[in-house]
Amino acid sequence: QVRLVESGGGLVQPGGSLRLSCAASGFTFSNYYIDWVRQTPGKGLEWVSSTAPGGDTTYATSVKGRFTISRDNAKNVLYLQMNTLKPEDTALYYCVIPLSYWGQGTQVTVSS
């Protein structure tokens, strides 16, 4: 049974940092592309970042230079380090196996 469990969200002031984690189980984590996708009521779903099985990474223009995706294949954990957070980064962040499985999401709120 595939499980993706996100954690690490919370309330942070603009300019602050958070690190999201996604604990994966039920599949061979190291073989899969894994994405971070976020959702807001106003903008809908937005792809944030991807990591390939070999570790290559890609980012949305809106987060490039501020966010860093990484993976620990030994621990089956995906991370998203988010720095210099802005109010527009406020969203529900999901860990996603493309075209397959989604986690339950973790809420990030950036506000003073």
C-alpha beads as a LAMMPS data file, in Angstrom:
LAMMPS data file: protein, C-alpha beads

112 atoms
111 bonds

1 atom types
1 bond types

-500.0 500.0 xlo xhi
-500.0 500.0 ylo yhi
-500.0 500.0 zlo zhi

Masses

1 110.0

Atoms # bond

1 1 1 0.000 0.000 0.000
2 1 1 1.503 3.281 -1.130
3 1 1 1.638 5.983 1.534
4 1 1 2.927 9.540 1.333
5 1 1 2.819 11.458 4.615
6 1 1 3.781 15.126 4.634
7 1 1 4.848 17.081 7.701
8 1 1 6.625 20.273 8.666
9 1 1 4.072 22.893 7.711
10 1 1 3.084 25.758 9.935
11 1 1 2.817 29.505 10.362
12 1 1 5.905 31.549 9.523
13 1 1 6.604 35.233 9.024
14 1 1 7.558 36.605 5.612
15 1 1 11.249 36.047 5.023
16 1 1 11.286 32.988 7.235
17 1 1 12.055 29.355 6.465
18 1 1 10.409 25.974 6.779
19 1 1 11.418 22.455 5.830
20 1 1 8.735 20.078 4.670
21 1 1 9.174 16.312 4.798
22 1 1 7.366 13.510 3.027
23 1 1 7.725 10.012 4.413
24 1 1 7.102 7.417 1.715
25 1 1 6.300 3.718 1.990
26 1 1 4.815 0.886 -0.010
27 1 1 6.898 1.314 -3.157
28 1 1 10.530 1.464 -4.253
29 1 1 11.094 5.137 -3.489
30 1 1 14.465 5.376 -5.226
31 1 1 12.952 4.392 -8.590
32 1 1 10.404 7.193 -8.834
33 1 1 10.135 10.832 -9.760
34 1 1 8.511 12.658 -6.834
35 1 1 6.958 16.108 -6.971
36 1 1 5.892 18.827 -4.585
37 1 1 2.606 20.424 -5.654
38 1 1 0.749 23.182 -3.816
39 1 1 -2.866 24.255 -3.765
40 1 1 -4.479 27.558 -2.912
41 1 1 -8.147 28.498 -3.088
42 1 1 -7.448 31.304 -5.527
43 1 1 -4.801 29.831 -7.829
44 1 1 -5.708 26.156 -7.728
45 1 1 -2.972 23.566 -8.146
46 1 1 0.594 24.661 -8.873
47 1 1 3.548 22.367 -9.506
48 1 1 6.461 23.464 -7.302
49 1 1 9.386 21.122 -7.834
50 1 1 10.436 17.637 -8.938
51 1 1 13.253 15.267 -8.159
52 1 1 14.282 12.434 -10.458
53 1 1 15.424 8.999 -9.245
54 1 1 19.022 9.990 -9.942
55 1 1 18.659 13.232 -8.011
56 1 1 18.167 15.771 -10.813
57 1 1 15.862 18.588 -9.754
58 1 1 13.590 21.119 -11.413
59 1 1 11.702 24.096 -10.010
60 1 1 8.842 26.402 -10.839
61 1 1 10.002 29.903 -11.707
62 1 1 8.107 31.260 -8.702
63 1 1 10.254 29.321 -6.210
64 1 1 13.582 28.919 -8.011
65 1 1 16.451 30.177 -5.894
66 1 1 14.376 30.058 -2.700
67 1 1 13.264 26.419 -2.437
68 1 1 15.414 23.278 -2.524
69 1 1 14.052 19.795 -3.089
70 1 1 16.054 16.798 -1.931
71 1 1 15.585 13.125 -1.275
72 1 1 17.071 10.532 1.057
73 1 1 16.665 7.230 -0.744
74 1 1 18.016 5.301 2.233
75 1 1 15.287 6.680 4.499
76 1 1 12.544 6.989 1.841
77 1 1 12.029 10.654 2.647
78 1 1 11.521 13.657 0.384
79 1 1 12.267 17.165 1.601
80 1 1 11.467 20.710 0.561
81 1 1 13.591 23.414 2.145
82 1 1 11.764 26.709 1.763
83 1 1 13.651 29.940 2.394
84 1 1 12.746 33.606 2.034
85 1 1 9.086 32.715 2.238
86 1 1 6.500 35.113 0.859
87 1 1 2.773 35.464 1.614
88 1 1 2.048 34.094 -1.856
89 1 1 3.720 30.825 -0.825
90 1 1 0.780 30.200 1.507
91 1 1 -0.787 26.929 0.363
92 1 1 -1.469 23.299 1.109
93 1 1 1.665 21.427 0.013
94 1 1 1.388 17.898 -1.338
95 1 1 3.969 15.202 -1.991
96 1 1 3.025 13.486 -5.266
97 1 1 4.032 10.505 -7.355
98 1 1 3.159 11.952 -10.781
99 1 1 -0.084 10.601 -12.243
100 1 1 -0.458 8.232 -9.312
101 1 1 -0.510 8.980 -5.626
102 1 1 -0.902 12.049 -3.435
103 1 1 -0.290 12.590 0.239
104 1 1 -2.777 14.330 2.510
105 1 1 -0.914 17.629 2.425
106 1 1 0.634 19.971 4.972
107 1 1 -0.466 23.582 5.375
108 1 1 2.050 26.399 5.043
109 1 1 0.921 29.887 6.030
110 1 1 3.193 32.879 5.529
111 1 1 1.885 35.894 7.396
112 1 1 2.994 38.598 9.788

Bonds

1 1 1 2
2 1 2 3
3 1 3 4
4 1 4 5
5 1 5 6
6 1 6 7
7 1 7 8
8 1 8 9
9 1 9 10
10 1 10 11
11 1 11 12
12 1 12 13
13 1 13 14
14 1 14 15
15 1 15 16
16 1 16 17
17 1 17 18
18 1 18 19
19 1 19 20
20 1 20 21
21 1 21 22
22 1 22 23
23 1 23 24
24 1 24 25
25 1 25 26
26 1 26 27
27 1 27 28
28 1 28 29
29 1 29 30
30 1 30 31
31 1 31 32
32 1 32 33
33 1 33 34
34 1 34 35
35 1 35 36
36 1 36 37
37 1 37 38
38 1 38 39
39 1 39 40
40 1 40 41
41 1 41 42
42 1 42 43
43 1 43 44
44 1 44 45
45 1 45 46
46 1 46 47
47 1 47 48
48 1 48 49
49 1 49 50
50 1 50 51
51 1 51 52
52 1 52 53
53 1 53 54
54 1 54 55
55 1 55 56
56 1 56 57
57 1 57 58
58 1 58 59
59 1 59 60
60 1 60 61
61 1 61 62
62 1 62 63
63 1 63 64
64 1 64 65
65 1 65 66
66 1 66 67
67 1 67 68
68 1 68 69
69 1 69 70
70 1 70 71
71 1 71 72
72 1 72 73
73 1 73 74
74 1 74 75
75 1 75 76
76 1 76 77
77 1 77 78
78 1 78 79
79 1 79 80
80 1 80 81
81 1 81 82
82 1 82 83
83 1 83 84
84 1 84 85
85 1 85 86
86 1 86 87
87 1 87 88
88 1 88 89
89 1 89 90
90 1 90 91
91 1 91 92
92 1 92 93
93 1 93 94
94 1 94 95
95 1 95 96
96 1 96 97
97 1 97 98
98 1 98 99
99 1 99 100
100 1 100 101
101 1 101 102
102 1 102 103
103 1 103 104
104 1 104 105
105 1 105 106
106 1 106 107
107 1 107 108
108 1 108 109
109 1 109 110
110 1 110 111
111 1 111 112
